Amino acid sequence: GCAAQRGAKPRCQPHGPGKPWLETAVVPEASSVRCSLDSQVAVMTPWLRQASLITVVFQNTALALCMRYSRIPKEDGSKELYLVSTAVFAGEVMKLLVSSVLASWSYSPLELMKLFFSRDALVMLIPAALYSFQNGLQYVAASNLDVSVCQVLYQMKLVTTALFSVTMLGRQLSRNQWLGIAACAAGVAVVQLSTVETQSKTDQSRQAWIGFVAVTTACMTSGLAAVYTEKIFKTGNTSLWVRNMHLAAWSLMAVGSSMAVTDGAKIGQKGFFFRWDGMVCTVVALQALGGMAVAVVAKYADNISKGFATAVSIILTCFASVFVFNMQPSMVFLLGTSLVLMSLYLYTLSPPAPQGYLEVRTKDVEVNGISAKAIQLGKNSH
């Protein structure tokens, strides 16, 4: 797809020697034209990409802090807390509602209903199932591995995401970028390792090989789901928010089923909103905001950049915990922070030349008295 607007193709002859005009289209002079073979996004808005990544950083940081604070026992001495499953379910409901409102700006209610219940909704069933499967594998891994080992191994998801981006999206990464990805995964693992308390290793019921297989498979499914979602969001004509509605709907089914099985009896006895307060509502709102930000990142940025944004948010969360929860940073934590900062430098150092783009040439023309530009499409020399 090309960013050129559809219009009459002017009859014009090239001035001077050069390639013949293969195709022309009328576009405004201020338009920037970029044709990509690996996505249907013709114009990449830099500010939207940057804003979405910054939002992911601060949303993840705020969510981690608020979620931790919401799980602290209340001052009344009661140790009973709200059910996490109800907060997750409410977050998916809010994500579905917000996506519906955003999608309604582009479609009439009848059109939106047709799109929502169309066969196209089945496309988002795959990532929803992968995410649900991944969550289950994380519980299996946590049951058979020490928390520290599980957290370190789970950082492989950044590497698997990069591998799937190369194989499924044709993305080209330089040696420095691969080094940056490896350094980021190592840095986050070291940071999280520094915050884990010593665990007892005498539990004979644990089987390490099962935990290792589970966390490895979880990393694979995480990378596959993220890159598959990115590919779907960047291709086709379906609105981003309609896609997000589909994803939220399938996720609601999975989360709702899990909630009914694990906490159904407690909800029936104590109610859905048991022990909810303003902080819990904030957590739910931040979860929904995260779903919106991730959708925009998948559309206008990429999941590798999202991985780095998440790494930065982990660092910020740990620094904020020093002041909020009186956490004492160690030398190991500072080492992990240094690795993450170094990885950001490596990843942004000398990025490779864009691959898979069509050569675009412009030429001033006049069609029906309107000054415009004609574009010439040719093969990329790279």
C-alpha positions as CSV (number, residue, x, y, z in Angstrom):
1,G,0.0,0.0,0.0
2,C,1.2,3.5,-0.7
3,A,0.4,6.7,1.1
4,A,-0.6,8.5,-2.1
5,Q,-4.2,9.4,-2.2
6,R,-6.4,7.9,-4.9
7,G,-7.1,10.3,-7.7
8,A,-6.8,10.9,-11.4
9,K,-3.5,9.9,-12.9
10,P,-2.1,12.8,-14.8
11,R,-0.5,12.5,-18.2
12,C,3.0,13.8,-17.9
13,Q,6.3,13.2,-19.5
14,P,9.6,13.2,-17.5
15,H,11.9,16.1,-18.2
16,G,15.4,15.0,-19.0
17,P,16.9,11.5,-18.9
18,G,15.9,9.0,-16.3
19,K,13.6,6.1,-15.7
20,P,10.1,6.2,-17.3
21,W,7.3,7.0,-14.9
22,L,5.8,3.6,-13.9
23,E,2.9,5.0,-12.0
24,T,1.7,8.4,-11.0
25,A,-0.7,9.5,-8.3
26,V,-1.9,12.8,-7.0
27,V,-0.8,13.7,-3.4
28,P,-0.6,17.0,-1.6
29,E,2.7,18.7,-1.6
30,A,3.0,18.5,2.2
31,S,2.4,14.7,2.3
32,S,5.3,12.4,3.0
33,V,5.1,9.1,1.0
34,R,6.6,5.9,2.2
35,C,5.7,2.5,0.8
36,S,6.5,-0.5,2.9
37,L,6.4,-4.2,1.9
38,D,6.2,-5.5,5.4
39,S,3.2,-3.4,6.6
40,Q,0.3,-1.6,5.3
41,V,1.1,1.5,7.4
42,A,2.2,4.0,4.7
43,V,2.9,7.0,6.9
44,M,4.6,6.4,10.2
45,T,3.8,9.3,12.5
46,P,6.9,9.8,14.7
47,W,5.2,11.6,17.5
48,L,2.5,8.8,17.8
49,R,5.2,6.1,18.0
50,Q,7.1,8.0,20.7
51,A,4.0,8.9,22.6
52,S,2.8,5.3,22.7
53,L,6.2,4.1,23.9
54,I,6.4,6.8,26.6
55,T,2.8,5.9,27.7
56,V,3.9,2.2,28.0
57,V,6.8,3.2,30.2
58,F,4.8,5.3,32.7
59,Q,1.7,3.1,32.5
60,N,3.7,0.0,33.5
61,T,5.5,1.9,36.2
62,A,2.3,3.4,37.7
63,L,0.5,0.0,37.4
64,A,3.2,-1.9,39.3
65,L,3.3,0.7,42.1
66,C,-0.5,0.9,42.4
67,M,-0.9,-2.8,42.2
68,R,1.7,-3.3,45.0
69,Y,0.1,-0.7,47.2
70,S,-3.4,-2.2,46.6
71,R,-2.2,-5.5,47.9
72,I,-1.0,-4.1,51.3
73,P,-3.4,-5.1,54.1
74,K,-5.8,-2.4,55.3
75,E,-5.4,-0.4,58.4
76,D,-8.4,-2.0,60.0
77,G,-6.3,-5.1,60.6
78,S,-8.2,-7.3,58.1
79,K,-5.9,-9.5,56.0
80,E,-8.6,-10.1,53.4
81,L,-8.0,-8.3,50.1
82,Y,-9.9,-7.9,46.8
83,L,-9.9,-10.8,44.4
84,V,-7.3,-10.2,41.6
85,S,-9.4,-12.1,39.1
86,T,-12.2,-9.5,39.4
87,A,-9.8,-6.7,38.8
88,V,-8.4,-8.4,35.7
89,F,-11.9,-9.1,34.4
90,A,-13.0,-5.5,35.0
91,G,-9.9,-4.3,33.1
92,E,-10.8,-6.3,30.1
93,V,-14.4,-5.0,30.2
94,M,-13.1,-1.4,30.3
95,K,-10.7,-2.1,27.4
96,L,-13.6,-3.5,25.4
97,L,-15.8,-0.5,26.2
98,V,-13.1,2.1,25.4
99,S,-12.2,0.4,22.2
100,S,-15.9,0.4,21.2
101,V,-16.2,4.1,21.8
102,L,-13.0,4.9,19.8
103,A,-14.2,2.6,16.9
104,S,-17.7,4.3,16.9
105,W,-16.0,7.5,15.7
106,S,-15.3,5.8,12.4
107,Y,-18.3,3.5,12.0
108,S,-22.1,3.7,12.5
109,P,-23.5,1.5,15.3
110,L,-24.9,-1.0,12.7
111,E,-21.5,-1.1,10.8
112,L,-19.7,-1.6,14.1
113,M,-21.9,-4.5,15.1
114,K,-21.4,-6.2,11.7
115,L,-17.6,-5.8,12.1
116,F,-17.6,-7.0,15.6
117,F,-19.5,-10.2,14.9
118,S,-17.9,-10.9,11.5
119,R,-15.7,-13.8,10.7
120,D,-12.7,-11.5,10.9
121,A,-13.0,-11.7,14.7
122,L,-11.6,-15.2,14.5
123,V,-8.2,-13.8,13.6
124,M,-7.7,-12.4,17.1
125,L,-8.7,-15.7,18.7
126,I,-5.1,-17.0,18.1
127,P,-3.2,-14.3,20.1
128,A,-5.9,-14.4,22.8
129,A,-5.4,-18.2,23.2
130,L,-1.7,-17.8,23.1
131,Y,-1.7,-15.2,25.9
132,S,-4.0,-17.4,28.0
133,F,-1.8,-20.4,27.5
134,Q,1.2,-18.3,28.4
135,N,-0.4,-17.2,31.7
136,G,-1.0,-20.9,32.6
137,L,2.6,-21.8,31.8
138,Q,3.9,-19.1,34.1
139,Y,2.0,-20.6,37.0
140,V,3.5,-24.1,36.1
141,A,6.9,-22.6,36.0
142,A,6.5,-20.7,39.3
143,S,5.4,-24.0,40.9
144,N,8.5,-25.9,39.8
145,L,11.2,-23.3,39.9
146,D,12.5,-20.8,42.4
147,V,11.1,-17.3,41.8
148,S,14.6,-15.9,41.0
149,V,15.3,-18.6,38.4
150,C,11.9,-18.2,36.9
151,Q,12.3,-14.4,36.6
152,V,15.7,-14.7,35.0
153,L,14.6,-17.3,32.4
154,Y,11.5,-15.4,31.5
155,Q,13.5,-12.5,30.2
156,M,14.2,-14.7,27.1
157,K,10.9,-13.4,25.8
158,L,12.6,-10.3,24.5
159,V,15.0,-12.5,22.4
160,T,12.1,-14.7,21.1
161,T,10.2,-11.6,20.2
162,A,13.2,-10.4,18.2
163,L,13.5,-13.8,16.5
164,F,9.8,-13.9,15.5
165,S,10.1,-10.3,14.2
166,V,12.9,-11.3,11.9
167,T,11.2,-14.5,10.7
168,M,7.5,-13.3,10.5
169,L,7.9,-9.6,9.6
170,G,11.2,-9.6,7.7
171,R,12.7,-7.1,10.1
172,Q,16.5,-6.5,9.8
173,L,18.6,-6.1,12.9
174,S,22.2,-5.1,13.1
175,R,24.8,-6.8,15.3
176,N,24.7,-3.9,17.8
177,Q,20.9,-4.3,18.0
178,W,21.2,-8.0,18.8
179,L,23.8,-7.2,21.4
180,G,21.4,-4.5,22.8
181,I,18.6,-7.0,23.0
182,A,20.8,-9.6,24.8
183,A,22.1,-6.9,27.2
184,C,18.5,-5.7,28.0
185,A,17.3,-9.2,28.8
186,A,20.3,-9.8,31.0
187,G,19.9,-6.4,32.7
188,V,16.2,-6.9,33.5
189,A,17.0,-10.4,34.8
190,V,19.7,-9.0,37.2
191,V,17.4,-6.2,38.4
192,Q,14.6,-8.6,39.2
193,L,17.0,-11.0,40.8
194,S,18.2,-8.3,43.1
195,T,14.6,-7.7,44.4
196,V,13.8,-11.4,45.1
197,E,14.2,-12.6,48.7
198,T,16.0,-15.9,49.4
199,Q,13.8,-18.8,48.6
200,S,13.8,-22.2,50.3
201,K,15.2,-24.9,48.0
202,T,14.2,-27.9,50.1
203,D,10.8,-28.4,48.4
204,Q,11.1,-31.9,47.0
205,S,7.8,-31.7,45.1
206,R,9.3,-29.3,42.5
207,Q,10.6,-30.7,39.2
208,A,13.1,-28.3,37.7
209,W,12.9,-29.7,34.1
210,I,9.1,-29.2,34.0
211,G,9.6,-25.6,35.2
212,F,12.3,-25.0,32.6
213,V,10.1,-26.4,29.8
214,A,7.2,-24.3,30.9
215,V,9.1,-21.0,31.1
216,T,10.8,-21.7,27.7
217,T,7.4,-22.4,26.1
218,A,5.9,-19.3,27.8
219,C,8.7,-17.2,26.2
220,M,8.0,-18.7,22.8
221,T,4.3,-18.1,23.0
222,S,4.8,-14.6,24.3
223,G,7.0,-13.6,21.4
224,L,4.7,-15.4,18.9
225,A,1.6,-13.7,20.2
226,A,3.1,-10.3,20.3
227,V,4.5,-10.4,16.8
228,Y,1.4,-12.1,15.3
229,T,-0.7,-9.3,16.9
230,E,1.6,-6.7,15.5
231,K,1.4,-8.2,12.0
232,I,-2.4,-8.3,12.2
233,F,-2.7,-4.7,13.4
234,K,-0.4,-3.5,10.6
235,T,-2.2,-5.3,7.8
236,G,-5.7,-5.3,6.4
237,N,-8.3,-2.7,6.3
238,T,-10.0,-3.4,9.7
239,S,-9.7,-0.6,12.2
240,L,-7.2,-0.8,15.0
241,W,-9.9,-0.4,17.6
242,V,-12.2,-3.0,16.1
243,R,-9.2,-5.4,16.2
244,N,-8.7,-4.4,19.9
245,M,-12.4,-5.1,20.5
246,H,-12.0,-8.6,19.1
247,L,-8.9,-9.2,21.2
248,A,-10.6,-7.9,24.4
249,A,-13.7,-10.0,23.7
250,W,-11.8,-13.3,23.4
251,S,-9.7,-12.4,26.4
252,L,-12.9,-11.7,28.4
253,M,-14.0,-15.3,27.6
254,A,-10.7,-16.7,28.8
255,V,-10.5,-14.5,31.9
256,G,-14.1,-15.0,32.8
257,S,-13.8,-18.8,32.6
258,S,-10.7,-18.8,34.8
259,M,-12.4,-16.4,37.3
260,A,-15.5,-18.7,37.5
261,V,-13.3,-21.8,38.2
262,T,-10.9,-20.3,40.7
263,D,-13.0,-17.6,42.5
264,G,-16.6,-18.4,41.6
265,A,-17.5,-19.6,45.1
266,K,-15.9,-16.6,46.8
267,I,-17.6,-14.1,44.4
268,G,-20.9,-15.7,45.0
269,Q,-20.4,-15.5,48.8
270,K,-18.7,-12.0,49.1
271,G,-19.7,-10.3,45.9
272,F,-17.7,-9.2,42.8
273,F,-16.6,-5.8,44.3
274,F,-15.5,-7.2,47.7
275,R,-12.8,-5.0,49.2
276,W,-12.7,-2.7,46.2
277,D,-11.7,0.9,46.8
278,G,-10.3,3.9,44.9
279,M,-6.9,2.3,44.5
280,V,-8.3,-0.8,43.0
281,C,-10.3,1.3,40.5
282,T,-7.1,3.0,39.6
283,V,-5.4,-0.3,38.9
284,V,-8.3,-1.4,36.6
285,A,-8.1,1.9,34.7
286,L,-4.3,1.6,34.3
287,Q,-4.8,-2.0,33.0
288,A,-7.2,-0.7,30.4
289,L,-4.9,2.1,29.5
290,G,-2.1,-0.4,29.0
291,G,-4.3,-2.4,26.6
292,M,-4.9,0.8,24.5
293,A,-1.2,1.8,24.6
294,V,0.0,-1.7,23.5
295,A,-2.4,-1.7,20.6
296,V,-1.1,1.6,19.4
297,V,2.5,0.4,19.8
298,A,1.7,-2.7,17.8
299,K,0.3,-0.6,15.0
300,Y,2.8,2.3,14.9
301,A,5.9,1.0,16.6
302,D,7.1,-2.6,17.2
303,N,7.3,-5.1,20.0
304,I,11.0,-5.0,20.4
305,S,10.7,-1.3,21.2
306,K,7.9,-2.2,23.6
307,G,10.3,-4.6,25.3
308,F,12.8,-1.9,25.9
309,A,10.0,0.4,27.1
310,T,9.0,-2.3,29.6
311,A,12.6,-2.7,30.8
312,V,12.8,1.0,31.4
313,S,9.6,0.9,33.4
314,I,11.0,-1.9,35.6
315,I,14.0,0.3,36.4
316,L,11.7,3.3,37.2
317,T,9.5,1.1,39.4
318,C,12.4,-0.1,41.4
319,F,13.7,3.4,41.9
320,A,10.3,4.6,42.9
321,S,10.0,1.7,45.4
322,V,13.0,3.1,47.2
323,F,10.9,6.2,48.2
324,V,7.5,4.6,48.4
325,F,8.2,1.2,50.0
326,N,11.7,1.9,51.5
327,M,13.4,-0.6,49.2
328,Q,17.2,-0.6,49.6
329,P,18.9,-0.8,46.2
330,S,21.9,-3.1,46.1
331,M,25.0,-3.2,43.9
332,V,23.4,-6.0,41.9
333,F,20.4,-3.7,41.2
334,L,22.8,-0.9,40.0
335,L,24.6,-3.4,37.8
336,G,21.3,-4.5,36.1
337,T,20.3,-0.8,35.6
338,S,23.7,-0.2,33.9
339,L,23.1,-3.1,31.6
340,V,19.7,-1.9,30.6
341,L,21.0,1.7,29.9
342,M,23.8,0.2,27.9
343,S,21.4,-1.9,25.9
344,L,19.3,1.1,25.0
345,Y,22.5,2.8,23.6
346,L,23.5,-0.3,21.6
347,Y,20.0,-0.8,20.2
348,T,19.8,2.8,18.9
349,L,23.4,2.9,17.6
350,S,23.7,2.9,13.9
351,P,20.4,1.2,12.9
352,P,20.5,-0.7,9.6
353,A,19.2,0.8,6.4
354,P,15.4,0.2,6.0
355,Q,14.7,-3.0,4.1
356,G,11.8,-3.9,1.9
357,Y,10.8,-0.4,0.9
358,L,9.9,0.8,-2.6
359,E,11.8,3.7,-4.1
360,V,9.6,6.7,-4.3
361,R,10.3,9.7,-6.5
362,T,8.2,12.8,-6.8
363,K,7.6,15.3,-9.5
364,D,5.7,18.5,-9.7
365,V,2.6,18.3,-11.9
366,E,-0.6,20.2,-12.3
367,V,-4.0,18.4,-12.6
368,N,-7.2,20.4,-13.2
369,G,-5.4,23.5,-12.0
370,I,-4.4,21.9,-8.7
371,S,-0.7,21.9,-7.9
372,A,0.4,18.5,-6.7
373,K,3.1,15.9,-7.0
374,A,3.3,12.8,-9.1
375,I,5.2,9.9,-7.6
376,Q,7.3,7.3,-9.4
377,L,7.5,3.8,-8.0
378,G,10.5,1.7,-8.7
379,K,12.4,-1.2,-7.2
380,N,14.5,-0.6,-4.1
381,S,18.1,-0.7,-4.9
382,H,18.9,-2.2,-1.5
